[in-house]
């Protein structure tokens, strides 16, 4: 009986070691993916800046309708002059940070031209200034007082 318990303990120890090794590998991959994501964001920002400095007009893409949460975030970004962090957007839109992250991704997928800035390992978001002007003139996002009531 004692031999069986020792065998079981050894098997469990081996299993625990394998789990710890896999956890370490997962953490390394996660860290690597974060670094790649930061680099992609930097490249995206540089490309956006290059496009703006070359004087290319913004693409005339149609914008998909926004839901209420997305409209709140859009309005926060639209009315702010300076880039905001996820936490600042969450505070101003009365939403959780996780929901803000999801909705920022949705805004980007719906062709809202967001500018991302990386500062001290934290992303800050703002709306493209030319898009803000077009929004003021053309109401591209279809914001109305009734949509907030």
DSSP file (Angstrom, degrees, kcal/mol; ACC not computed):
  #  RESIDUE AA STRUCTURE BP1 BP2  ACC     N-H-->O    O-->H-N    N-H-->O    O-->H-N    TCO  KAPPA ALPHA  PHI   PSI    X-CA   Y-CA   Z-CA
    1    1 A X     >        0   0    0      0, 0.0     4,-1.9     0, 0.0     5,-0.1   0.000 360.0 360.0 360.0 -42.6    0.0    0.0    0.0
    2    2 A X  H  >  +     0   0    0      1,-0.2     4,-2.2     2,-0.2     5,-0.2   0.882 360.0  53.5 -65.4 -37.8    2.8    2.4    0.9
    3    3 A X  H  > S+     0   0    0      1,-0.2     4,-2.4     2,-0.2    -1,-0.2   0.896 107.4  51.6 -62.8 -40.0    4.6    1.6   -2.4
    4    4 A X  H  > S+     0   0    0      2,-0.2     4,-2.5     1,-0.2    -1,-0.2   0.898 109.3  49.8 -63.7 -40.3    1.4    2.5   -4.3
    5    5 A X  H  X S+     0   0    0     -4,-1.9     4,-2.7     2,-0.2    -1,-0.2   0.891 110.4  50.1 -65.5 -39.1    1.2    5.9   -2.4
    6    6 A X  H  X S+     0   0    0     -4,-2.2     4,-2.6     2,-0.2    -2,-0.2   0.913 111.1  49.2 -64.9 -42.1    4.8    6.6   -3.2
    7    7 A X  H  X S+     0   0    0     -4,-2.4     4,-2.5     2,-0.2    -2,-0.2   0.921 112.4  48.0 -62.0 -43.9    4.2    5.9   -6.9
    8    8 A X  H  X S+     0   0    0     -4,-2.5     4,-2.7     2,-0.2    -2,-0.2   0.914 111.6  50.3 -62.7 -42.9    1.1    8.1   -6.9
    9    9 A X  H  X S+     0   0    0     -4,-2.7     4,-2.4     2,-0.2    -2,-0.2   0.914 111.1  48.8 -62.3 -42.4    3.0   10.9   -5.1
   10   10 A X  H  X S+     0   0    0     -4,-2.6     4,-2.4     2,-0.2    -2,-0.2   0.907 111.6  49.3 -63.7 -42.0    5.9   10.6   -7.7
   11   11 A X  H  X S+     0   0    0     -4,-2.5     4,-2.4     2,-0.2    -2,-0.2   0.916 111.8  48.4 -63.1 -42.6    3.4   10.7  -10.6
   12   12 A X  H  X S+     0   0    0     -4,-2.7     4,-2.6     2,-0.2    -2,-0.2   0.883 110.5  51.7 -65.2 -38.3    1.7   13.8   -9.1
   13   13 A X  H  X S+     0   0    0     -4,-2.4     4,-2.4     2,-0.2    -2,-0.2   0.914 110.6  48.1 -63.6 -42.4    5.1   15.4   -8.6
   14   14 A X  H  X S+     0   0    0     -4,-2.4     4,-2.3     2,-0.2    -2,-0.2   0.910 112.3  49.6 -62.7 -41.6    5.9   14.8  -12.3
   15   15 A X  H  X S+     0   0    0     -4,-2.4     4,-2.3     1,-0.2    -2,-0.2   0.909 110.6  49.9 -63.7 -42.5    2.5   16.1  -13.3
   16   16 A X  H  X S+     0   0    0     -4,-2.6     4,-2.5     2,-0.2    -2,-0.2   0.896 109.8  50.9 -63.4 -41.1    3.1   19.2  -11.2
   17   17 A X  H  X S+     0   0    0     -4,-2.4     4,-2.4     2,-0.2    -2,-0.2   0.916 110.1  49.6 -62.4 -43.6    6.5   19.8  -12.7
   18   18 A X  H  X S+     0   0    0     -4,-2.3     4,-2.5     2,-0.2    -2,-0.2   0.905 110.8  50.0 -62.8 -41.3    5.0   19.5  -16.2
   19   19 A X  H  X S+     0   0    0     -4,-2.3     4,-2.6     2,-0.2    -2,-0.2   0.925 110.7  49.4 -62.6 -44.8    2.3   22.0  -15.3
   20   20 A X  H  X S+     0   0    0     -4,-2.5     4,-2.2     2,-0.2    -2,-0.2   0.898 111.2  49.3 -62.5 -40.7    4.8   24.4  -14.0
   21   21 A X  H  X S+     0   0    0     -4,-2.4     4,-2.2     2,-0.2    -1,-0.2   0.925 112.3  47.9 -63.8 -43.7    7.0   24.1  -17.1
   22   22 A X  H  X S+     0   0    0     -4,-2.5     4,-2.5     1,-0.2    -2,-0.2   0.885 109.9  52.7 -64.2 -38.8    3.9   24.7  -19.3
   23   23 A X  H  X S+     0   0    0     -4,-2.6     4,-2.3     2,-0.2    -1,-0.2   0.906 108.9  50.2 -62.8 -41.4    2.9   27.7  -17.2
   24   24 A X  H  X S+     0   0    0     -4,-2.2     4,-2.3     2,-0.2    -2,-0.2   0.915 110.7  48.8 -62.0 -43.7    6.4   29.2  -17.7
   25   25 A X  H  X S+     0   0    0     -4,-2.2     4,-2.5     1,-0.2    -2,-0.2   0.908 110.7  51.0 -62.9 -42.0    6.2   28.6  -21.4
   26   26 A X  H  X S+     0   0    0     -4,-2.5     4,-2.5     1,-0.2    -2,-0.2   0.909 110.0  49.9 -62.0 -42.5    2.7   30.3  -21.5
   27   27 A X  H  X S+     0   0    0     -4,-2.3     4,-2.5     2,-0.2    -2,-0.2   0.905 110.4  49.9 -64.1 -41.7    4.1   33.3  -19.6
   28   28 A X  H  X S+     0   0    0     -4,-2.3     4,-2.3     1,-0.2    -2,-0.2   0.925 112.5  47.3 -62.4 -44.5    7.0   33.6  -22.0
   29   29 A X  H  X S+     0   0    0     -4,-2.5     4,-2.6     2,-0.2    -2,-0.2   0.894 111.1  51.7 -64.4 -39.7    4.7   33.5  -25.0
   30   30 A X  H  X S+     0   0    0     -4,-2.5     4,-2.1     2,-0.2    -2,-0.2   0.923 110.5  48.1 -62.5 -45.2    2.3   36.0  -23.4
   31   31 A X  H  X S+     0   0    0     -4,-2.5     4,-2.0     1,-0.2    -2,-0.2   0.906 112.0  50.2 -61.5 -41.9    5.2   38.4  -22.7
   32   32 A X  H  X S+     0   0    0     -4,-2.3     4,-2.4     1,-0.2    -2,-0.2   0.920 109.3  50.7 -63.1 -44.0    6.4   38.0  -26.3
   33   33 A X  H  X S+     0   0    0     -4,-2.6     4,-2.6     1,-0.2    -1,-0.2   0.871 107.9  53.4 -62.9 -37.0    2.9   38.7  -27.7
   34   34 A X  H  X S+     0   0    0     -4,-2.1     4,-2.2     2,-0.2    -1,-0.2   0.916 109.5  48.3 -63.6 -42.2    2.7   41.8  -25.6
   35   35 A X  H  X S+     0   0    0     -4,-2.0     4,-2.1     2,-0.2    -2,-0.2   0.913 112.0  49.0 -63.9 -42.4    6.0   43.1  -27.1
   36   36 A X  H  X S+     0   0    0     -4,-2.4     4,-2.6     1,-0.2    -2,-0.2   0.912 109.8  52.3 -63.2 -42.0    4.8   42.2  -30.6
   37   37 A X  H  X S+     0   0    0     -4,-2.6     4,-2.4     1,-0.2    -2,-0.2   0.903 108.6  50.3 -61.5 -41.7    1.5   44.1  -30.0
   38   38 A X  H  X S+     0   0    0     -4,-2.2     4,-2.3     2,-0.2    -1,-0.2   0.911 111.3  48.9 -62.0 -42.1    3.4   47.2  -28.8
   39   39 A X  H  X S+     0   0    0     -4,-2.1     4,-2.4     2,-0.2    -2,-0.2   0.905 110.5  50.1 -65.7 -40.9    5.6   47.1  -31.9
   40   40 A X  H  X S+     0   0    0     -4,-2.6     4,-2.7     2,-0.2    -1,-0.2   0.907 110.1  50.9 -63.1 -41.5    2.5   46.7  -34.2
   41   41 A X  H  X S+     0   0    0     -4,-2.4     4,-2.5     2,-0.2    -2,-0.2   0.909 110.2  49.5 -62.1 -42.3    0.9   49.7  -32.4
   42   42 A X  H  X S+     0   0    0     -4,-2.3     4,-2.5     2,-0.2    -2,-0.2   0.917 112.3  47.4 -62.8 -43.1    4.0   51.8  -33.0
   43   43 A X  H  X S+     0   0    0     -4,-2.4     4,-2.6     2,-0.2    -2,-0.2   0.909 111.5  51.1 -65.1 -41.4    4.1   50.8  -36.6
   44   44 A X  H  X S+     0   0    0     -4,-2.7     4,-2.6     2,-0.2    -2,-0.2   0.919 111.2  47.8 -60.7 -44.4    0.4   51.6  -37.0
   45   45 A X  H  X S+     0   0    0     -4,-2.5     4,-2.7     2,-0.2    -2,-0.2   0.913 111.7  49.6 -64.7 -42.4    0.9   55.0  -35.4
   46   46 A X  H  X S+     0   0    0     -4,-2.5     4,-2.7     2,-0.2    -2,-0.2   0.910 111.4  49.5 -62.7 -41.3    3.9   55.8  -37.6
   47   47 A X  H  X S+     0   0    0     -4,-2.6     4,-2.6     2,-0.2    -2,-0.2   0.915 111.0  49.6 -63.9 -43.2    1.9   54.7  -40.7
   48   48 A X  H  X S+     0   0    0     -4,-2.6     4,-2.3     2,-0.2    -2,-0.2   0.928 112.8  47.1 -60.1 -45.5   -1.0   57.0  -39.6
   49   49 A X  H  X S+     0   0    0     -4,-2.7     4,-2.7     1,-0.2    -2,-0.2   0.902 111.5  50.9 -63.7 -40.8    1.4   59.9  -39.1
   50   50 A X  H  X S+     0   0    0     -4,-2.7     4,-1.7     2,-0.2    -1,-0.2   0.914 109.9  50.1 -62.8 -42.8    3.1   59.3  -42.4
   51   51 A X  H  <>S+     0   0    0     -4,-2.6     5,-1.7     1,-0.2     4,-0.2   0.908 112.9  46.8 -61.0 -43.0   -0.3   59.2  -44.1
   52   52 A X  H ><5S+     0   0    0     -4,-2.3     3,-1.1     1,-0.2    -2,-0.2   0.896 112.0  49.4 -68.6 -39.9   -1.3   62.5  -42.5
   53   53 A X  H 3<5S+     0   0    0     -4,-2.7    -1,-0.2     1,-0.3    -2,-0.2   0.775 105.5  57.6 -73.0 -24.1    2.0   64.2  -43.3
   54   54 A X  T 3<5S-     0   0    0     -4,-1.7    -1,-0.3    -5,-0.2    -2,-0.2   0.500 113.4-120.3 -82.7  -2.2    1.8   63.2  -46.9
   55   55 A X  T < 5 +     0   0    0     -3,-1.1     2,-0.3     1,-0.2    -3,-0.2   0.687  54.2 159.3  77.1  18.1   -1.5   65.0  -47.1
   56   56 A X      < -     0   0    0     -5,-1.7    -1,-0.2     1,-0.1     3,-0.1  -0.575  41.6-118.8 -74.4 134.6   -3.6   62.0  -48.1
   57   57 A X        -     0   0    0     -2,-0.3     3,-0.1     1,-0.1    -1,-0.1  -0.326  34.9 -92.3 -69.5 156.0   -7.2   62.5  -47.3
   58   58 A X        -     0   0    0      1,-0.1    -1,-0.1    -6,-0.0     2,-0.0  -0.382  51.7 -95.4 -64.5 145.6   -9.0   60.2  -44.9
   59   59 A X        -     0   0    0      1,-0.1     2,-1.4    -3,-0.1    -1,-0.1  -0.324  27.4-127.5 -62.9 143.8  -10.6   57.3  -46.6
   60   60 A X        +     0   0    0     -3,-0.1     2,-0.2     2,-0.0    -1,-0.1  -0.454  51.6 156.1 -90.8  62.3  -14.3   57.8  -47.3
   61   61 A X        -     0   0    0     -2,-1.4     2,-0.3    50,-0.1    -3,-0.0  -0.589  45.4-114.1 -88.9 150.6  -15.4   54.6  -45.6
   62   62 A X        -     0   0    0     -2,-0.2     2,-0.5     1,-0.0    -1,-0.1  -0.633  28.0-132.9 -83.3 143.8  -18.9   54.1  -44.3
   63   63 A X        -     0   0    0     -2,-0.3    48,-0.2    77,-0.2     3,-0.1  -0.842  15.2-127.4-102.7 127.5  -19.1   53.8  -40.5
   64   64 A X        -     0   0    0     46,-0.7    46,-0.1    -2,-0.5    -1,-0.0  -0.378  41.0 -88.4 -68.0 149.4  -21.2   51.1  -39.0
   65   65 A X        -     0   0    0      1,-0.1     2,-0.3    -2,-0.1    -1,-0.1  -0.280  43.8-132.0 -60.2 144.2  -23.8   52.2  -36.5
   66   66 A X        -     0   0    0     75,-0.4     2,-0.1    -3,-0.1    -1,-0.1  -0.733  10.2-130.3 -99.0 146.4  -22.6   52.4  -32.9
   67   67 A X     >  -     0   0    0     -2,-0.3     4,-2.4     1,-0.1     5,-0.2  -0.314  39.5 -91.0 -82.8 178.0  -24.4   50.9  -29.9
   68   68 A X  H  > S+     0   0    0      1,-0.2     4,-2.0     2,-0.2     5,-0.1   0.899 125.5  47.6 -60.2 -45.6  -25.0   53.0  -26.7
   69   69 A X  H  > S+     0   0    0      1,-0.2     4,-2.0     2,-0.2    -1,-0.2   0.908 113.1  48.9 -64.0 -41.4  -21.7   52.0  -24.9
   70   70 A X  H  > S+     0   0    0      1,-0.2     4,-2.9     2,-0.2    -1,-0.2   0.887 109.1  53.3 -64.8 -38.6  -19.7   52.7  -28.1
   71   71 A X  H  X S+     0   0    0     -4,-2.4     4,-2.7     2,-0.2    -1,-0.2   0.888 106.7  52.6 -63.4 -38.8  -21.4   56.1  -28.5
   72   72 A X  H  X S+     0   0    0     -4,-2.0     4,-2.2     2,-0.2    -1,-0.2   0.937 112.7  43.9 -62.1 -45.8  -20.5   57.0  -24.9
   73   73 A X  H  X S+     0   0    0     -4,-2.0     4,-2.5     2,-0.2     5,-0.2   0.913 113.1  51.7 -66.2 -42.3  -16.8   56.2  -25.6
   74   74 A X  H  X S+     0   0    0     -4,-2.9     4,-2.8     1,-0.2    -2,-0.2   0.927 109.9  49.6 -58.9 -44.4  -16.9   58.0  -28.9
   75   75 A X  H  X S+     0   0    0     -4,-2.7     4,-2.2     2,-0.2    -1,-0.2   0.890 109.2  51.8 -63.9 -39.8  -18.4   61.1  -27.3
   76   76 A X  H  X S+     0   0    0     -4,-2.2     4,-0.8     1,-0.2    -1,-0.2   0.940 115.3  41.6 -60.6 -46.8  -15.7   61.1  -24.6
   77   77 A X  H  < S+     0   0    0     -4,-2.5    50,-0.5     1,-0.2     3,-0.3   0.865 113.4  53.8 -68.8 -35.6  -13.0   60.9  -27.2
   78   78 A X  H  < S+     0   0    0     -4,-2.8    -1,-0.2    -5,-0.2    -2,-0.2   0.862 111.8  43.6 -67.4 -36.7  -14.7   63.4  -29.5
   79   79 A X  H  < S+     0   0    0     -4,-2.2     2,-0.4    -5,-0.2    -1,-0.2   0.569  99.8  86.0 -88.3  -8.6  -15.0   66.0  -26.7
   80   80 A X     <  -     0   0    0     -4,-0.8    47,-0.3    -3,-0.3     4,-0.1  -0.744  54.7-165.6 -95.3 139.9  -11.4   65.6  -25.4
   81   81 A X  S    S+     0   0    0     -2,-0.4     2,-0.3     2,-0.1    -1,-0.1   0.813  74.3  58.6 -86.6 -35.9   -8.5   67.4  -26.9
   82   82 A X  S    S-     0   0    0      1,-0.1    43,-0.1    44,-0.0    -2,-0.0  -0.658  96.3 -96.2 -98.1 150.6   -5.8   65.2  -25.3
   83   83 A X        -     0   0    0     -2,-0.3     2,-0.3    41,-0.1    43,-0.2  -0.327  42.2-147.7 -60.7 146.2   -5.3   61.4  -25.6
   84   84 A X  E     -A  125   0A   0     41,-2.8    41,-3.4    -4,-0.1     2,-0.1  -0.892   6.0-126.5-120.4 147.8   -6.9   59.4  -22.8
   85   85 A X  E  >  -A  124   0A   0     -2,-0.3     4,-2.4    39,-0.3     5,-0.2  -0.373  35.8-102.8 -80.3 168.3   -5.9   56.2  -21.1
   86   86 A X  H  > S+     0   0    0     37,-0.6     4,-2.7     1,-0.2     5,-0.2   0.912 123.7  51.7 -56.9 -43.8   -8.4   53.3  -20.8
   87   87 A X  H  > S+     0   0    0      1,-0.2     4,-2.4     2,-0.2    -1,-0.2   0.894 109.5  48.7 -64.0 -40.3   -8.9   54.1  -17.1
   88   88 A X  H  > S+     0   0    0      2,-0.2     4,-2.3     1,-0.2    -1,-0.2   0.904 112.5  47.9 -66.5 -40.7   -9.7   57.8  -17.9
   89   89 A X  H  X S+     0   0    0     -4,-2.4     4,-2.2     2,-0.2    -2,-0.2   0.913 111.2  51.8 -64.6 -41.8  -12.1   56.8  -20.7
   90   90 A X  H  X>S+     0   0    0     -4,-2.7     5,-2.0    -5,-0.2     4,-0.8   0.916 111.1  47.6 -60.2 -43.9  -13.7   54.3  -18.3
   91   91 A X  H  <5S+     0   0    0     -4,-2.4     3,-0.4     1,-0.2    -1,-0.2   0.914 115.2  44.1 -64.8 -43.1  -14.1   57.0  -15.6
   92   92 A X  H  <5S+     0   0    0     -4,-2.3    -1,-0.2     1,-0.2    -2,-0.2   0.772 119.3  41.8 -75.7 -25.9  -15.6   59.5  -18.0
   93   93 A X  H  <5S-     0   0    0     -4,-2.2    -1,-0.2    -5,-0.2    -2,-0.2   0.436 105.5-124.4-100.1  -0.2  -17.9   57.1  -19.7
   94   94 A X  T  <5S+     0   0    0     -4,-0.8     2,-0.3    -3,-0.4    -3,-0.2   0.906  70.3 122.0  57.6  44.9  -19.0   55.3  -16.5
   95   95 A X      < -     0   0    0     -5,-2.0    -1,-0.2    -6,-0.2    -2,-0.2  -0.882  68.4 -95.9-129.9 162.4  -18.0   51.9  -17.8
   96   96 A X     >  -     0   0    0     -2,-0.3     4,-2.3     1,-0.1     5,-0.2  -0.417  33.7-116.7 -74.8 156.6  -15.5   49.3  -16.6
   97   97 A X  H  > S+     0   0    0      1,-0.2     4,-2.4     2,-0.2     5,-0.2   0.874 116.1  53.8 -61.3 -38.0  -12.0   49.3  -18.1
   98   98 A X  H  > S+     0   0    0      1,-0.2     4,-2.1     2,-0.2    -1,-0.2   0.913 109.6  47.1 -63.9 -42.3  -12.6   45.8  -19.6
   99   99 A X  H  > S+     0   0    0      2,-0.2     4,-2.7     1,-0.2    -2,-0.2   0.885 110.6  52.9 -66.6 -38.3  -15.8   47.1  -21.4
  100  100 A X  H  X S+     0   0    0     -4,-2.3     4,-2.6     2,-0.2     5,-0.2   0.927 108.4  50.2 -62.4 -44.9  -13.9   50.2  -22.6
  101  101 A X  H  X S+     0   0    0     -4,-2.4     4,-1.9     1,-0.2    -2,-0.2   0.925 112.7  46.9 -59.4 -44.6  -11.2   48.0  -24.1
  102  102 A X  H  X S+     0   0    0     -4,-2.1     4,-2.1     1,-0.2    -1,-0.2   0.923 114.0  47.1 -63.1 -44.4  -13.7   45.9  -25.9
  103  103 A X  H  X S+     0   0    0     -4,-2.7     4,-2.7     2,-0.2    -2,-0.2   0.823 107.9  55.2 -71.1 -30.8  -15.6   48.9  -27.2
  104  104 A X  H  X S+     0   0    0     -4,-2.6     4,-2.2     2,-0.2    -1,-0.2   0.908 108.9  48.9 -65.2 -40.2  -12.5   50.6  -28.4
  105  105 A X  H  X S+     0   0    0     -4,-1.9     4,-2.2    -5,-0.2    -2,-0.2   0.913 111.2  50.1 -62.5 -42.1  -11.7   47.5  -30.4
  106  106 A X  H  X S+     0   0    0     -4,-2.1     4,-1.5     2,-0.2    -2,-0.2   0.906 108.4  52.4 -62.8 -42.2  -15.3   47.6  -31.7
  107  107 A X  H  <>S+     0   0    0     -4,-2.7     5,-2.3     1,-0.2     3,-0.2   0.919 110.1  48.5 -60.0 -43.4  -14.9   51.3  -32.7
  108  108 A X  H ><5S+     0   0    0     -4,-2.2     3,-1.4     1,-0.2    -1,-0.2   0.905 110.1  51.2 -63.4 -41.6  -11.8   50.5  -34.6
  109  109 A X  H 3<5S+     0   0    0     -4,-2.2    -1,-0.2     1,-0.3    -2,-0.2   0.760 104.7  58.3 -66.5 -24.4  -13.5   47.6  -36.4
  110  110 A X  T 3<5S-     0   0    0     -4,-1.5   -46,-0.7    -3,-0.2    -1,-0.3   0.140 124.6-102.4 -93.2  19.4  -16.4   50.0  -37.3
  111  111 A X  T < 5 +     0   0    0     -3,-1.4     2,-0.6     1,-0.2    -3,-0.2   0.711  69.3 150.5  70.1  25.2  -13.9   52.3  -39.1
  112  112 A X      < -     0   0    0     -5,-2.3     2,-1.5    -6,-0.2    -1,-0.2  -0.806  50.5-126.7 -82.3 120.7  -13.6   55.0  -36.5
  113  113 A X        -     0   0    0     -2,-0.6    15,-2.0    -3,-0.1     2,-0.3  -0.524  36.2-178.7 -76.7  92.2  -10.1   56.4  -36.9
  114  114 A X  E     -B  127   0A   0     -2,-1.5     2,-0.5    13,-0.2    13,-0.2  -0.678  18.4-144.3 -89.3 142.1   -8.5   56.1  -33.5
  115  115 A X  E     -B  126   0A   0     11,-3.5    11,-1.7    -2,-0.3     2,-0.4  -0.928  13.2-157.7-106.2 131.0   -5.0   57.2  -32.8
  116  116 A X  E     -B  125   0A   0     -2,-0.5     2,-0.4     9,-0.2     9,-0.2  -0.895   6.9-170.4-109.7 136.4   -3.0   55.2  -30.3
  117  117 A X  E     -B  124   0A   0      7,-2.7     7,-2.6    -2,-0.4     2,-0.6  -0.993  12.1-148.5-126.5 130.8   -0.1   56.6  -28.4
  118  118 A X  E     +B  123   0A   0     -2,-0.4     2,-0.4     5,-0.2     5,-0.2  -0.879  24.3 167.9-100.5 120.9    2.2   54.5  -26.3
  119  119 A X  E >   -B  122   0A   0      3,-2.8     3,-1.4    -2,-0.6    -2,-0.1  -0.967  68.9 -19.3-137.4 118.5    3.7   56.3  -23.3
  120  120 A X  T 3  S-     0   0    0     -2,-0.4     3,-0.1     1,-0.3    -1,-0.1   0.874 127.0 -51.5  52.5  43.5    5.5   54.6  -20.5
  121  121 A X  T 3  S+     0   0    0      1,-0.2     2,-0.4   -83,-0.0    -1,-0.3   0.575 118.6 106.1  77.0  10.0    4.0   51.2  -21.4
  122  122 A X  E <   - B   0 119A   0     -3,-1.4    -3,-2.8   -37,-0.0     2,-0.3  -0.972  65.1-130.1-126.0 137.8    0.4   52.5  -21.4
  123  123 A X  E     - B   0 118A   0     -2,-0.4   -37,-0.6    -5,-0.2     2,-0.4  -0.654  18.0-165.2 -87.3 140.4   -1.8   53.2  -24.4
  124  124 A X  E     -AB  85 117A   0     -7,-2.6    -7,-2.7    -2,-0.3     2,-0.3  -0.965   9.1-152.3-122.3 141.9   -3.6   56.5  -24.8
  125  125 A X  E     +AB  84 116A   0    -41,-3.4   -41,-2.8    -2,-0.4     2,-0.3  -0.874  20.6 158.0-120.4 146.4   -6.4   57.0  -27.3
  126  126 A X  E     - B   0 115A   0    -11,-1.7   -11,-3.5    -2,-0.3     2,-0.3  -0.961  39.4-101.6-152.4 167.1   -7.7   59.9  -29.3
  127  127 A X  E     - B   0 114A   0    -50,-0.5   -13,-0.2    -2,-0.3     2,-0.1  -0.715  45.2 -98.1 -91.8 146.5   -9.8   60.6  -32.4
  128  128 A X     >  -     0   0    0    -15,-2.0     4,-2.1    -2,-0.3     5,-0.1  -0.423  30.4-133.6 -59.4 131.9   -8.1   61.7  -35.6
  129  129 A X  H  > S+     0   0    0      1,-0.2     4,-2.0     2,-0.2     5,-0.1   0.874 105.0  51.6 -62.3 -40.1   -8.4   65.5  -35.8
  130  130 A X  H  > S+     0   0    0      1,-0.2     4,-2.3     2,-0.2    -1,-0.2   0.888 109.4  51.2 -63.7 -37.7   -9.5   65.5  -39.4
  131  131 A X  H  > S+     0   0    0      2,-0.2     4,-3.0     1,-0.2    -2,-0.2   0.897 105.8  55.2 -66.3 -38.9  -12.2   62.9  -38.5
  132  132 A X  H  X S+     0   0    0     -4,-2.1     4,-2.3     2,-0.2    -2,-0.2   0.916 108.9  48.3 -58.2 -42.9  -13.4   65.2  -35.7
  133  133 A X  H  X S+     0   0    0     -4,-2.0     4,-1.8     2,-0.2    -2,-0.2   0.923 112.5  47.5 -64.0 -44.3  -13.8   68.0  -38.2
  134  134 A X  H  X S+     0   0    0     -4,-2.3     4,-3.6     1,-0.2     5,-0.4   0.891 110.2  53.2 -63.6 -38.7  -15.7   65.7  -40.6
  135  135 A X  H  X S+     0   0    0     -4,-3.0     4,-2.1     1,-0.2    -1,-0.2   0.915 108.5  50.1 -61.9 -42.2  -17.9   64.5  -37.8
  136  136 A X  H  < S+     0   0    0     -4,-2.3    -1,-0.2    -5,-0.2    -2,-0.2   0.868 120.9  34.9 -64.0 -36.3  -18.8   68.1  -36.9
  137  137 A X  H  < S+     0   0    0     -4,-1.8    -2,-0.2    -5,-0.1    -1,-0.2   0.877 133.4  22.5 -85.2 -40.3  -19.7   68.9  -40.5
  138  138 A X  H  < S-     0   0    0     -4,-3.6    -3,-0.2    -5,-0.2    -2,-0.2   0.505  86.4-133.3-111.7  -7.2  -21.2   65.6  -41.7
  139  139 A X    ><  +     0   0    0     -4,-2.1     3,-1.2    -5,-0.4    -4,-0.2   0.940  34.8 174.8  49.1  55.0  -22.4   63.8  -38.5
  140  140 A X  T 3  S+     0   0    0      1,-0.3   -77,-0.2    -6,-0.2    -1,-0.1   0.803  74.0  47.8 -60.8 -32.6  -20.8   60.6  -39.7
  141  141 A X  T 3  S-     0   0    0     -6,-0.1   -75,-0.4   -76,-0.1    -1,-0.3   0.496 107.1-125.0 -91.0  -4.6  -21.5   58.7  -36.5
  142  142 A X    <   +     0   0    0     -3,-1.2     2,-0.4     1,-0.2    -2,-0.1   0.953  40.6 178.1  59.2  54.4  -25.1   59.8  -36.4
  143  143 A X        +     0   0    0      3,-0.0     2,-0.3     4,-0.0    -1,-0.2  -0.730   4.9 164.9 -85.2 134.2  -25.0   61.3  -32.9
  144  144 A X    >   -     0   0    0     -2,-0.4     3,-0.6     1,-0.1     4,-0.5  -0.972  49.3-114.8-143.9 160.0  -28.3   62.9  -31.8
  145  145 A X  G >  S+     0   0    0     -2,-0.3     3,-1.2     1,-0.2     4,-0.3   0.869 115.8  57.4 -60.9 -36.3  -29.7   64.0  -28.5
  146  146 A X  G >  S+     0   0    0      1,-0.3     3,-1.1     2,-0.2    -1,-0.2   0.795  95.1  64.3 -67.4 -28.0  -32.4   61.3  -28.7
  147  147 A X  G <  S+     0   0    0     -3,-0.6    -1,-0.3     1,-0.2    -2,-0.2   0.693 103.9  48.0 -70.8 -15.6  -29.8   58.5  -29.0
  148  148 A X  G <         0   0    0     -3,-1.2    -1,-0.2    -4,-0.5    -2,-0.2   0.414 360.0 360.0-101.8   0.1  -28.6   59.4  -25.5
  149  149 A X    <         0   0    0     -3,-1.1    -2,-0.2    -4,-0.3    -1,-0.1   0.404 360.0 360.0-107.9 360.0  -32.1   59.5  -23.9
